[in-house]
Amino acid sequence: MADDEISKETLPHLIRRALAKSRADVLVERAGGEWTPTSSQRLLERVEHLACAIRDAGLQSGDRVALIAHDCVDWIACDFATFFAGCVIVPIFPTQAIDQTTFILEHSQAKLLFVDTHAAFDRLKSIGSLPRTVIFEGDGETSLSAFEARGALLRAQHPDWPAVFEAPLQPDDLAVLIYTSGTTGSPKGVMLTHDNLGFDARSSLEWAISDIEPDSVVLSVLPFSHIFEHTMIYIYLLADVKYHICHDPSELLHDLQTSHPVSMTVVPRILDRVIAGVTAQALNAGGVQAALVPWALAVGREYMSAKTFGHGPGPWLALQYAIAHGVVLVKLRERLGLDRLRYFTSGSAALHNDTAMTYLGMGVTILQGYGLTESSPVITTNRLHDNRFGSVGPPIPGVELRIAQDGEVLARGRNIMRGYYLDAAGTTGTIQDGWLHTGDIGELDADGYLRITDRKKEVFKTATGKYVSPARVESSLKRSIYIAQALVIGDGRPHPAALICPNWDLLRLELTLPAQDGTETLVTRADVVDFMTAQAQQYTADLATYEQIRRVILLAHEFTVESGELSPAMKVKRRVVEARYASEIERASQLDLHAHARS
């Protein structure tokens, strides 16, 4: 579908068009432990009632409505209602640090706030002046049910309501003000229009997801506050699927096993954790299972790597795979609830080919895509019938790509943001002559498939004058099931080093570590350090010599959003981590300098 074939429309128009089809289970979520559907008619009814209530609260067209909640049907209803009321939604991660939440509420000038729980509201009370707040749970005056009931009365009194409130909207009006994760400073407000999002959703659907049959089951686990899953709401709505909502990542396995989706959007961290969890369960079970499951996963990865990137598997490997597939991998896929899955769509971070091949060994395909908040977000994506592992695919129809002289990826199209809110200088620095400067380094092959190699500002130079891409090395490290998180450093050092958060549950099983020893003690224990150093060396051995990790710094706890080391989008805040562990990094640096001098 060409750019000019996708007509401009507002999101209320897109939503009404999608919900005009009478469907009994357009959205499905758990209520009382059971999957409970919401019909298209009921969803539209709720949206209209909530929109009337928003206008009755005194908001005018263009006013901001903030939304802080975990994924649920109420989130989507309030999101849609904000558009129907002619207002602008400001999605905020429920795990966002209070100082950044305060900044976003004040900077966006939000006039109304939706939150999901009383506990979440209590957490926000430290903010000096909150806008009027509506809480999803409960049935008191401040509850969503009471707010919606008032809207229902108003809606009944104004049968001409849609024409009154929707007519002033234009496709180029602001729809979403979504703030970047703030990995390097204060969040920036990305201004996305109705057409930005509608175009991106429709082009992505036609390009990559059109093969999903109507009424198929899909599952959502990524936060709606993230632009990736936010846009997927509109994509799945248009695709006429049964959109199942996972309320919390801790419930993912159970939700997979009971919904058996055909498609799902993920980030690499979820994929890595599933494999680590499967391995941990096998090791914990002991016996034959402890040996068989890791062996089968490794054989599947090796077989698919040879088939995809090599000259094909030899007879011995093919025989091993036939046994591993029949005895373990097929059953494992069924046990995980992936027996009907056609593919995962992965984005937001680099996916190592080893991870993709491990899943392919189970018969599960992963399609990589690429985009930014500033691009609504999809820029490129692979397709099931033409999937090139290691790439993030070609651009979706209507989007142009080019590579600048310094290797930076530039993008242009109707999905590119209007700019940063109240930040003319930031906008000018990011969009030049209509081209979005992504900040990512990449390359295009002869067929227009994009490969991302690193972040422009994160490449560092070692003392030997070699440039190192930390993302590339980190991706290699995280192939190890014993490495939960990794941050590679090395600017001005003889060799790069890695701060590693081990997968402590697996490591305790592997090394039979004393249960009474805390992780703070284990990070300096010689056998633990030696084992993790060997893991780092093993999984970077296939990189260039100057990229290989020779020294590790073990951390007792994983990076978290609450500690300020991760952004709400689960990206490591490099500057924060380096500052927090400056003394450990300095000690490792001195050891490296002494070793380098002796050599």
N, C-alpha and C positions, 0 to 999 in steps of 0.2 A: 504494500500500500504506500503510495507516494505521499509526500507532505501535503500537497494541495488536495488530496483525496480525503483527508481527515478534516471535516468541517469544524469550525470553532463553535464551542458551546460552553455554557456554564456548568459547574458541577451539579447544581440542582436539576438541570435539564438532563444530564447524563444519568443521575440517580433515578429520576422519575422514569426515564426511558427503560432502564434496567429493571426497575421494580414493577413496571406495567404488566409484565408477565406474571400470571398468578402461580406462585410457587409456595409449597408448604414448608420448605426448610432452606431458605436462602442463607440463614445463619444458624449455627448449632453450637451450644455451649453446655457445660455441665451445670446442672442444678439438682441439688440433693443427691449427687453421685451419678446421675443419669444424663445421657446426652439429650438435651431438650431443644427442639427447633423453634425458630421464629420465622413466621411466614412473611412473604414480601408485602402483603397487605398490612399486617400488624406492624412491620418495621416502618412503612411509610406513614402509617397512622401516628406512631410514636414520634417520628421525626417532625411531623406537622404540629403536633401538640407542643413539643418542646420548643419549636421555633416560635410559636405564638407566645410562649412563656418568656422566651428571651427578649422579644420585642416589648412585652408587657413590663419587663424589668427595667425599661428605659433605654435600652441599647438602640443605636441607630446604625444604618448601613455603614460598614467599614470599621465599626468598633471591634475591639479585640476580646475574644473569649478564650481563657486559658483552660487547659484540660490536663489534669495530673491523675493518672489512673493506670492500673494494670489492664491488660487486654480483657475485654468482655463485650457483650452486646451493647451494654449501656454506653461504652466508649464510642462505638460506631454511631449509635443513635444521636449522641450529643454532637459528634463531629458533623454529621449530615445536617442536623438541625441548625447548627451555626451558619452553614452556607445558606440554608433555606431562609434564615432570618436576615440574610444580606451581610452578615458579620464575617470576621476573620478569625480562624482557629489558631491558637498558639499551643501546640502540643509540648508538654514538658515531661521528661522521664520521671517516674515516681521515685527513682533512686538518685535523682540529681541532688548534689550537695546544696545545703540550704542557702549558702551565699550566692550560688549561681541561680538558684530558683528565685531568690530575691531580686537579683539583677534582671532576670528575664521578665518577671512580673512588672517591675518598674519601667524597664526599657521599652517593653511592648505597650505599656499603658493599658493593661488589661482591665476591663470594666466588670467582668464576671468570671468566676472560677468554679470549675467542676472538679471535685476530688472523689475518690472511690470509697474511702473508709474514714471513720471518726479518728482512728489512729493516725492516718495521713494528715488529717486536718490539725490534730494536736501538734504534730511535728512542725506545722507551718505557723503555729501561733507566735513563734519568736520573731516572725517578720512583722515589722511595725504596723503597717497598714495594708490589710488584705482587702481585695475587692469583695463584693458580695459573693458568698460561697454557697454552693449547692453540693450536698453529700449524697453519693449513690445509695448508701445503706441506710436503713431505718425508715421511719414513717412520720417523723416530726416535721415542724414547719420548714426546717432547712433541708429536708430530704428531697431526693430526686422525684420520688413518687408524688409528693405534695406539689412540687414545682410543675410536674407534668400534668397533674390534675387541674391546676389553674389554667394551664395552656389548653387543655381539652375543653373547658368551659368557654374560653375565648374563641376557640376554633369553631365551636358550635354556633356562636353568635355571628361569625363572619364567614359565610359560605364562599365569599369571593376572595378569601385570604391569599391564595397563591398569587393572584394577579397583583394584589396590593404590595406584597413584600418581595416577590421574585422579579418583577418586571425591570426594576432599575439596574439589576446586575448585568454586567457585560463580561464576555470571555476574558478580556484583558485586565479585569479588576483583580485586586489582591484577594487570594483565598486562604493561603496558609502562610503564617509567619513562624518559621521553624528555626530554632537556634542550633548552630553547629556545636559540636561536642566540647569545644574549648580545650583541646589538648595542649595548646601553646599560649593560652591567655583567656580573656573574657570571651564568652560566646558571641557569635555574630548572628544577627537576625536575617535569615535568608527569606527573601520575598518571592513567593511562588504564586502565580496567577491561576485562575480557573483553567485557562487554556494550557499553561505549562503542564499541569497535572493530567488534564483530560487527554491531551495529545500524547503524553508519555505513556499513559495507561493503554490507550487504544492502539498505538503503534507497537508497543511491547506485546500486547495480546495477539495481534495479527501476525507478528513476526515469530514469536517463540512459544506461545501457549495455546495457539488455535487448535492443536491436536488433542487437547483435553476435552473429552466429551461432556455435554451438558449433564447435570445431575451427578457428576463424578464427585467423590469425596476428596477435599483438600484440607490440610491442617496448617494452622498458623501457630507459631511459637515465638517469633521475633516480636519485640514491642511495637505496638502501633505508633508510639511516640517517635520511632525511627522512620525516616522517610521511605526506606525500602519497603517495610511492611505496610506503611500508610498507603502508598500507591498500590500495593498488591490488593488492598481492599477494593479499589475501583476495578482493577483487572479481573479479580475473581467475581465481582458483582456482574460485570459484563459477560463473563464466561458462563454464567448460569450454573455454577457448581454449588455443591453443598459445603459451605465454608465453615469448617469446624475450628473452634477457638480454644487453644490451650491457655489456661489462665496463668500458669506458672511453669517455667522450665523444669522444675523438680517433678512435675506431673507428666512430662513429655513421654516417657516410656509407656506409662499406663494409657495415655491418650492414643499413642501409636497402636498399641495392642488392641484397643477397642474400636478404633475408627478405620484402620487399614487404608490410609490415604493413597491416592494415585500421584499426588504431587505435593511438594512442600518447599518453602523457602527457608534457607538456613545460612549460618555463617560457619566458617571452618572450625571455630572453637567448639560448636555443638557436635560436629562430625567427629572431631578428635576425642571428645569426652565420651561419646557412645562407644568407640572402639576401646578406649581405656577402661570403661566400665565393664564391658564384656570380658576383657582380659582379666580384670580384677576378680570378677565372679568365678572365672575358670580356675585361677590360681588359688582362690579361697576354698573352692570345692576340693582341690587336690586330686590325687590319683591320675587316672587316664585323662580326665577332662583338662587338668592343668597343663598337660603336655599337648593334647590334641588340638585345642582351640587356638593357641598361639601359632602352632605349626600350620594349621589350615589357613589362618589369615595371612601368614607369611607366604605360603605357597600360592594362594590366590593373587596376592600382590605381585609376586615374581612372574607368575604365568601371564597375567594381564599386561604387565610392563613389557614382557618379551613380545607379546602379541601386538601391542599398540605402538611401541617405540623401537623394537628390535627387529630381528629377522625371523621372528616366530619362535615359539617354544619347541624345544627338542622332545624326543619321545619320552624320556624319563620324567621331565617336568610335566608333560601332558598327562602321563599316567598318574603322577602325584596329584595333579589338579583334579582329575576325574574322581579320585578317591576322596580328596578333601571336600570337593563340591558335594558329592553324594552323601557323605557321612556327616559333614559338619556345616558347610556354608549354607546349603538350602534350608536346613533346620534352623540355623541361626537367623537367617533372613525372616523366616516365619515367626520365630520367637520375638523378634524385634517389632513385628507388625508391619514389615516392609514387603510382604508377599505380593501386594498389588501395586507397589510404588513404581511408577514409570521413570521418574527422575526427581532428584533434588535440584533446586536452583540455588547456587551459592554465590554470595557477594559480600561486600564490605571489607574483606581482607583477602590476602593471598592464600590460595589453596595449593599445597604441595601435591605433585603428581602421585607420590606414594599413597597419600590419603585417598585420592581419586581411584587409584588402582586397587586398593584394599576393598573399597566398596564395590568396584566393578567385579572383583572376584566373587562377591556375593550375588552378582547380577543386578546391582543397583548403579545406575548412571548418575553422575553429577555434572550439571551444566553450569559453567562459570559465567558470570556477567560482571559488568563494571559500571560504576556511576558515582555521583556525588550528590549530597543534599542540594547543591547549587544547580543540578541538572534534573531534578524531580523524581527519581534519581537516575533512571536507566539510560545509559549511553550505548552500551554494547551488550550482547548476550549470545551465547551459543544456542544451537537448536538440536533437538534430539536426532534428527536425521543427518546432521552435518556438524557433529561435535568435535572440536579440535582441542584435546587435552593440552593443558599448558597455556592456552590462550583464554581470553575473556570474550572471544567472539568478535564478529563484525558489528558496526553500528546498526541500530534499529533504523527502519525507514524514516527519512526526514531529518536525520542527524548526520552531520559531516564531521570527519576527523582529519587532523593533520598533525605531524610531528614537527615541533620547532627545532631550530638549529641546535639548541642545547639539549634536545631529547625530550622536552616537555610535551605532554599530550594536550592538544587543544581541541575543543569541541564547539560546534555551532548548530543551533536548531531551535524549534519552538518550545523545547523543554528547558531552555536555559533561563535561569532566574531573572527577575527584573533588576535585582541588585541587593545589597545589604541595607537593612533599615537604618536610617540616620547615620550612614557611613559612606559618604560620597567617595572619599579617598580609597577605602577598601574596595568599593565597586569598580572604580577606575583601574585599580591595580590588578583586578581579577578578570574583568571583561574588557577586552581591547579590540576595537573594530568588529564587534559582534562575536568574537571568539572567547570562550571560557578557558582561562589558563588553569588547568586542573591541579598543578603542583605535583603531578605524577610523571615519572620518566617511563617511556615505553617505546615500542617499535611496532610497525605495521608490516605484515608479510605481503607477498605479491597478491594475495586474494583479499586483502583488507582486514584480516584478523589481527586484533590488537593483543600485544603481550605487555603487561606491566612489569617493570623491573625494579622500581623503587620510588620512594618519595624524594622529590627534588631537594628538599632542605635537610634530609637525613643522611645522605651519603657522606662518609667521612674519609679522611686520608690518614693512613698509618705513617709511622716514623720512617718507613721504607719508601714512602712516596706512592703507595698503591691506594687506589680508591676502592672502598668497600661498601656494598649495599647491605645495610643491616637487615632489611626485610627478607632478603634472599637467604641470609645465614639463619635468621630466626625461623624461617619456614622449614629449613632443613633440620634444625634442632628439634622442632616440635613433631617430627616424625616419630621420635622416641616416645613410647607410651609412658616412660618414667618422667617425662618433662611436661609439666602442665603449662608453664609460661616461660618465656625467655626474652631477654632484652640484651642485644649485642652492643658493646661499646668498643672504642679503640682509636678515637681521634688522637693522633700524635703518639700512639703506643707502638711498640715493635710488632705486636700481633693483636688481633681483636680478642676480647674476652666476653664471657656471657654471664649475666645475672640470671640464675635459674631458680624457678619455683618448682621443686620436684612434685611429682604425684605421690604424696607421702603414703597413701594407702597401699599403692602397688609396691612402693619401695620397701615398706615394712614387711610385706609378704615375701619379696624377693630376697632380702638380706636377713630375714628373721630378726628384726630389730626389737629390742626390749619394749614392751608396751608402756612401761613406766617412764621411758626416756622421752621428753618433749622434743618437739622439732627445733626449739632454740638450742638444745644440746647437740642434736644430731647434725646440724649444719657444719660443725667443725670436726666431727668424728672422722678419723682417717679413712676407714673403709667406705663410708658414705661418700666422702669427697672423691675418693679414687674411683668408685663405681660411676658416679655422675660425670666425672671427667672423662672416663672411658666412653660413656654414652655420647658425650659431646664430640669427642674425637671421631667416634664411629660414624655419626650421622653428618659430619662435615667433611669426611675424608674424600668425598667425591667433588668437593669444591676446589677452587684454586688454592695453592699453598698459602697465599697471603690472606685467604678468607677463613682458613681452618681455625677452630677454637682449640687452644691449648690450656687455657685456664678458666675455671668456673668459680663463680661466687654464689654459694647456695643461700637461699632465703627461706626463713622459717614459715612464712605465710604467703599465700598467693596475693597478687595485686587485686584490689577491689575498688568498686565505685565509692564505697563508704569511706575508705582510707584516702581517697583523692588520687590514687595511682592509676585508676582506669576512668575513662570517660564513660558516660551512660551508654554509649554505643560499643563499649567493651574494648576500646582502643587504649593502649598503654600511653600514659602521659610521660613521655621520655624525660622531659626536664624535671618533673616532680620526682621520678624514681631516681634519677642520677643525683639529684640534690639530697634525697633522703638517705641514700646509701653511699654518700661521698667518701666517708672514712674507709669503708670496705673496698671501694673502688681504688682509693689511693694506695692502700696496702697491697692490693693485687698488682697495681701499676709498678710499685717499687720492686716487688718480686720479679716482675717481668724485665725491668730495666737491669737488675743485677744478673739475671739469667742471660739476657742479651749481651751484657758486657763480658761475661765469662766465655760466651761462645765466639 
